[in-house]
Amino acid sequence: MKAREFLAQKDQDVTLRNLIKEPLTASELKTLAKRVGGPEVLVAPKQRAEAEGLAGDELLAWLAEDGRRLRRPIIDVGGKVLLGFTNSVREELEDELSE
């Protein structure tokens, strides 16, 4: 996994959770959604069409059913939550970890 390797190179302790085998609960997702700007942000890009029309608690329940529906990885560093591992996320991590 690219994110795991990146964080290891930066000497960061990593807590792993396989979201496919151990999906986040609706309650955990609700808390996470508040931190990232809403439950819509948590939906994996390839799942957006399937999630269309869902919102709020209904969307959170749908996400909780299958960890594949979430944008992954979910990286919590310095109290900031980043979703996915795009170039912009990598740059944000570089900035966050160099402070």
C-alpha positions as CSV (number, residue, x, y, z in Angstrom):
1,M,0.0,0.0,0.0
2,K,1.4,3.3,-1.0
3,A,0.1,5.3,1.9
4,R,1.5,2.8,4.5
5,E,4.9,2.9,2.8
6,F,4.9,6.7,2.7
7,L,4.1,7.0,6.4
8,A,6.7,4.4,7.3
9,Q,9.3,6.4,5.4
10,K,8.3,9.4,7.5
11,D,8.7,7.4,10.8
12,Q,5.0,7.6,11.6
13,D,3.3,5.1,13.8
14,V,0.4,3.6,11.8
15,T,-2.7,1.9,13.2
16,L,-4.3,-0.3,10.6
17,R,-7.8,-1.4,10.3
18,N,-9.0,-3.5,7.4
19,L,-12.3,-1.7,6.5
20,I,-13.4,-4.5,4.3
21,K,-13.2,-7.1,7.0
22,E,-14.1,-4.7,9.9
23,P,-16.2,-1.9,8.4
24,L,-16.8,1.3,10.4
25,T,-20.1,1.4,12.2
26,A,-22.8,4.0,11.4
27,S,-21.8,5.8,14.6
28,E,-18.1,5.9,13.7
29,L,-19.0,7.1,10.2
30,K,-21.2,9.9,11.6
31,T,-18.3,11.1,13.7
32,L,-15.9,10.9,10.8
33,A,-18.4,12.6,8.5
34,K,-18.5,15.6,10.8
35,R,-14.7,15.9,10.6
36,V,-14.5,15.7,6.8
37,G,-17.4,17.8,5.7
38,G,-20.3,15.4,5.5
39,P,-21.1,11.8,4.7
40,E,-21.0,12.5,0.9
41,V,-17.3,13.1,1.1
42,L,-16.8,9.5,2.5
43,V,-18.1,7.8,-0.6
44,A,-15.5,6.1,-2.8
45,P,-15.4,7.7,-6.3
46,K,-16.4,4.4,-8.0
47,Q,-19.5,4.1,-5.7
48,R,-20.9,7.6,-6.2
49,A,-23.5,6.6,-8.8
50,E,-24.7,3.8,-6.5
51,A,-25.0,6.3,-3.6
52,E,-27.0,8.9,-5.6
53,G,-30.2,9.9,-3.8
54,L,-28.9,8.8,-0.4
55,A,-28.2,11.4,2.3
56,G,-27.7,11.8,6.0
57,D,-28.3,8.7,8.2
58,E,-29.5,6.7,5.2
59,L,-26.1,7.3,3.5
60,L,-24.2,6.5,6.6
61,A,-26.1,3.2,7.0
62,W,-25.4,2.3,3.4
63,L,-21.7,3.0,3.9
64,A,-21.6,0.9,7.1
65,E,-22.9,-2.1,5.2
66,D,-19.7,-2.5,3.1
67,G,-16.2,-1.0,3.7
68,R,-15.6,-1.0,-0.1
69,R,-18.0,1.9,-0.4
70,L,-15.7,4.2,1.6
71,R,-13.0,6.4,0.1
72,R,-9.8,4.7,1.4
73,P,-7.3,5.0,3.0
74,I,-8.6,7.2,5.8
75,I,-5.5,8.9,7.3
76,D,-5.8,10.8,10.6
77,V,-2.6,12.8,11.2
78,G,-2.3,15.6,13.7
79,G,-6.1,15.7,14.2
80,K,-6.6,16.2,10.4
81,V,-8.4,13.5,8.4
82,L,-7.4,12.9,4.8
83,L,-9.2,10.6,2.4
84,G,-7.6,8.6,-0.4
85,F,-4.0,8.9,-1.4
86,T,-3.9,11.3,-4.3
87,N,-1.0,13.6,-5.1
88,S,-2.8,16.4,-3.3
89,V,-3.2,14.2,-0.1
90,R,0.5,13.2,-0.4
91,E,1.4,16.9,-0.5
92,E,-0.8,17.7,2.5
93,L,0.8,14.9,4.4
94,E,4.3,16.2,3.5
95,D,3.3,19.6,4.9
96,E,1.6,18.2,8.0
97,L,4.5,15.9,8.9
98,S,7.3,18.5,8.2
99,E,5.9,21.0,10.8
